[in-house]
Amino acid sequence: MEEVSIPLQAIKGRGAAGWLAHRFERDTRLTFDDGWDTLGENAATAPVPTEIISENARSIITYNESPDVGFDRSINPYRGCEHGCIYCYARPTHSYLNMSPGLDFETKIVAKRNIAAVLRAELSSRNYQPQHVAIGSATDCYQPVERDLGLTRSVIELLHETRHPFSLVTKSSGVERDLDLIAPMAAQRLATVCVTITTLDAALARKLEPRAAAPHRRLRLLRTLAEHGVPCGVSLAPHIPFLTDDMEQVLEAAWEAGARSAFYHVLRLPWEVAPLFRQWLEAHYPQRAERIMARVHDMRGGKDYDSDFATRMKGTGPWAELIAQRFRKASQRLGFNRERVDLDAGAFRRPGVRGQGSLF
């Protein structure tokens, strides 16, 4: 099978180099010249537009039994993500939609347009037991399309109405728009926000996460959250050896900005993410590509990825232990994770019921 691709460095603002065939695809996709200059210089430099695909979802809350994550339920208003982070472990989910985990993942965004109505029905069920829900655990809930669609805000409005606890993780300053809802909930121990900062190197971040906020803007976001009394943390996920090696500097800057919790994961390369990441490395950092992949294999038992719950987040072996020691020592020195924020699920009230028990 020959991949349909164009030079990665020519795709302004996109992470993947092309429409990588997904693992369920049976048809061979061949490159051919149709006389319209689709393979020429103009095609390579043309911007790739974003397409919004509306979906009527049948359910909104996704439950999991994974022992290595800190929540048992999550909400993701979107499938696919415009941020285009080349390392995103959610890219293979587009394969189930018969779309490429490459450019399709970051240019064909599925929006759950009925998210608020379906979520209201789920929270209204008499069998529903409230617990902390994580928003944006797979794809960023404040990616650029949120500015126009407002699906994440509609979810937070409902959680605000029902006093339902939640956390969210983002790389976008767009969360500032919703501080009118988030800050009052945080004061009632109902909300926390985590900001992902993989590196302070702006040039690297522009290549690694092409449509996410710049590192300095994410630090400013942390300051804004802290000033509004929102418990906030920093995610250094993923850590990529020989690439995002400023872990200590990120932690110091995040602490100064107001973050008080922190965590990291090492690079995960499930399914199609592995060839996409290798392609990206060869395009942007060919001199380091072999060393980076060698360290990844060191942490994954000689493979691109190992999905075992006990090791998938942190890896195994001497290199994984070295990264863990660096994180642990820097976090302890600065004071991260000394106080746990326990969100309150006891204040929950079912939708439409004010000041009394549920009628459902």
N, C-alpha and C positions, 0 to 999 in steps of 0.2 A: 504494500500500500504506500503510495506517495502522498505526503502531507501537503495540504493546500496552505501555504504560508507566504509571508512577505517579510522583508528584513525587519527585525525587532526594533532596531534603533530608528526606523523610519515611521513607526506607529506612535505618533505623539500622544502622550498621556495614557498609553495602554501598557499592560504588563506582559501579556502573552504574545508570542511571535506569530501565532496563526490559529487556524481552526483545527486543532489536534483532534484526530478521530477518537471517539470514545470507545470504551471496551465492549459495548453492546452493538456497535455498528457493523453491519455485514457488507454494505456496499463499499466498493473501492472508490475513493475520491481522487481523481487524477487532475493534475494541472494541465491546462491546454490553452492555446492561443485562439480566441474566438474572433479576432479582428477588431475588437473594441479597446485595445491597449490595456486589457485587464492584467497583463503581466508586465507592463512597462513601468517607467519611472513615475508617471502620474498616479498609477494605482498604488504604488508603494508609499507615496507621501500623502495620499488623501486621508483625511480624518475618518475614523470609524465611528459612526453615530451610535447613540444609545437607543434601544428600542424597549418600550415598556409593554409588557404583556400582562393584561389584567386576568386575575384568577378568582373564582368564587371558591374559597376554601371550605371544606367540610368540617374541619376542626382546626383549632388554633394552638392550644396548649399541647406541647410534645413532652411525653414523659420518658425518663430514662432510668436505668438501674446501674449506670456506670459507677463503680466504686471510687474512681479517681477524679471525679468532678464534685464541686461543692453544692450541687443543686439536683433536684430530681425532676424538674420541669422547666421548660423554656418556651419563649415566644420569639418567632422570627417573622417580621412583617414582609420580608422580601426573600426571594430566592435569586442567587446571583448577587454580585456586588460590583459597583462601578469603581471602587477604589483600585481594583486590579492588582492586588498584592499577589506576587507571583508564587509565594509560598502557601497560599490559603488552602487549608486542609478540606474546605467545603467545596472546592472546585469539582470533585468527582460527582457531586450530587446532580450536576446538570446532565450527566450521562443518563440518569433515570428519566429525564425530560426529553431524551433523544436530541440533545444539544451538546456542543463541544465544551469540555472543561477549559478550553483555551479562551479565545476571544469571545465566544458566545457567553461564557460565564460573566464576563465583565461588560458586555454590550447588550445582552438580552436579559432584562431584569423582570422577573415575575413578581407582580405586586398583588397581595391578597386584599383586594378592594373591599371585601365584606368583613374584614378582620374584627372591627368593633362589635358588629351585630352578633357574630358567631361567638366571640369571647364573652359577650354579655349573657348569652344563653348558657355557656359552659359554667360561668360563675354563679348563675341562678339555680343550677341543679342542686337539689337537696343533698345529693351524694358528694358534692364537691367539698373537699377539705382544704382550706387555705394553707399554703406554705410559700415561702420565698420563691419567686419566679425570676428566671434570668432572661433578660431581653437582649437580643442580638448576639447570642452565643455562637451562631454559625456564620451569618453575614451581618455586616454593620447596619444597625437600625437607623443610623443617621447618615447613610450614604447620600450623595447629591440629590437623587430623585425624591428624597424625603422632604426637601424644601417645597416642592410643588404638591406632593401627594398627602403628606401629613398623616400617614398611617401610624407611625410610631406615636405621634402626639395623641391620636384617637385612643390608642391603647392606654397611654398614661392617664388620659382624662378619665377613663373608666376605672383604672386602678386607684386614682385619686378619689373618685366618687365612692368606691367600695372599701377604701382604706386597706388595700391589698399590698403587702410588701413586695418590693422588687429590687433588683440590681440590674445595671446595664454596663456594657463595655463598648467602647467606641474609639475611633481614631479621628473623629470629626468634632469641630467646634460647634456644629449644628445643635448640639444638646443645650447650648446656652439659651436658645429660643424658648425652651420649655422649663426654665428655672422657676417660672411663676407657679408651676405645679410641683416640680421636684423638690425645691427648697422647703416648702411647708411640710411635705411628706417626710423629708429627711429629719426635720425637727421632731417628728413623731416616731422616729425609728422605723420608717417605712421605705426608705430609699437610700441606695448607695450608687456611686458611679466610679467605674474604673476606666482609665485612659491608657491605651496601648502606646508605648514609645519604644520601638525596637532599637533605635539609634539616635544620636544627636547629630550625626553627619547628614546634613541636608542633601548633599549630592547623592549619597547612597540611598537615602529615603525616597528621593524623587524617582530613582530607578526601581527600587524594591516595592514601593507602595505609591504608584504614580499619581493617583487621584485622591489620596488621603491628605489631611492637613500637614503642614510642615512641622518638624519637631518643635521649633520655638513657639508655634501656635498652640500645640498641644500642652506645652508647659504653661502658657498663659491661660489655657482652659482650666488646668488644675488650680491655678491661683484663683480664678473666678469661682470655681466650685467651692473651694475652701472659704473664700470670703463670704459666700452665701450659706455657710454652715453645712454643706453637703459632705458627708464622709466620703473621701475619695482615695483611690489607690492607683498604682501604676502596674501595668502588665508589660513585661519585657519579652513577651512571646511573639515569635520564636527567637531563641538564641541560635545564631548560625556561626559556627567556629570559623575564624579567619575572615569574618565579614562584619558581623555586629559585635565587635569585641570591646565596646566601650560600656560594658555593664555597670561598672562602678560609677562612671561619670553620669550615666542616665539616672541611677538611683540617687546620687547626690543632688542633681538638678530637680528631680521629682520631689524629694524631701523638702528642699528649699521652697518649692512652689506650693507645698501644702499636702502632698500625698502622705498617708500614714500607714498604708498597707501596700504590699508588693508581692508579685509572684512571677515566675518565668516557666516556660516550657522550652524544650529543645525542638529543633526543626523536625516536622513530621512530613513524610512524603508518601502518602497512600495513593495507590492506583495511578491515575494519570498525572498527579502532581510531580512525580519523580522525573519523567521525561521533559515536562514543561520547565522544571527548575534547572535541569541540566542544560537545556537549550538556552535559558536565560543566562546562566553562568558563562557559557561559551561565548555569548554575544557581548556581555558586559565585563566579565572578569576572567578571561581565558587563562591568564597566568596563574590564577588561584583555583581554578575549577577542580583540578585533580586533587589538590590538598584538601579542599572543602569536602568533596565527596568521600575522600578517604576517612576523614574524621567522622562524617555521618555514619559510614559503615562501621567504624570502631564502636559507635554508640548503639548500633542496631544489630549486633551479632553478625556482621559481614553483609547485611542486606540494606536496601534502601529504607525499609521500614519494618517495624515489628509492632503489631497491633495489640500485644498483650497488655491488659489493663495495668499490670504491676509496673510496667516499664515504659509504656508508650509516651508518657509526658516528659520524663527525665532521661531516658536512655539508660544504658549500663556500661560498665567498664571504666578504666582510668580517666578517660577524657570526660565522661559524664560526671564522674566524681569531682574532678577538678572544677568544672563549671558550678556544681552544687556548692563546693567550698567557697568559691568566689562570691556567689550570691549570698550564702549564709553569713560570711564574715562582714561583707559590706552592709547587709541589712541590719545585723546586730550592732555594728558600729554606729549607724545612723539612727537606729531606734524603730525601724519598721516592724509591724506586726506585733507590737507589744500589747495592744488593746484590741479585742475583738468586738466588732459591731454586730450585735444580735438583733435582727429585724423582728418586729412584732407582728405575729399573725393573729393575735388575739383580738385586734380591733376590727377585723374584717366584718363587713355587713353586705348582705347580698344586694345585687343591683335593684334599685327602685325602692328599697326598704330603708327608711330613715327613723332612727330612734326606737326601733322595735325588732323583734325576731322575724325571721323569714316566714312568709306565708306559703312558700313552695315546699 
